[in-house]
């Protein structure tokens, strides 16, 4: 380029701040080849930083939410433990206690279905299950006896 010649940059109607587009418009391919990878790395790092920032915020919110859910479940579990007098100590597994209480609640539903009289404040799932089986057996015997009486009367 001589001292009389001036560098002209093509003017567009829109302002485009994209670094690569500016370099292309200036027709500086060598500079573009050198700087484009650096610019790409900067953009990638910026995206990763934003992505990591978002991930950390989501994880923080998720952990807060999980903690609230765990506290709520623990409170419900303690209410059920007191309601049914479930034996436990500080080292008891929360999951095991939860499963035991769910099983006991299912037994209570079955007991209500078969009209079993039981003091539910006494935690005895084995005894309750035996009482349910006794009621089922009695109901089966009564049904068989009723059928036998019917067929004896018809014949």
Beta strands, then each sheet from edge to edge (+ up, - down):
end
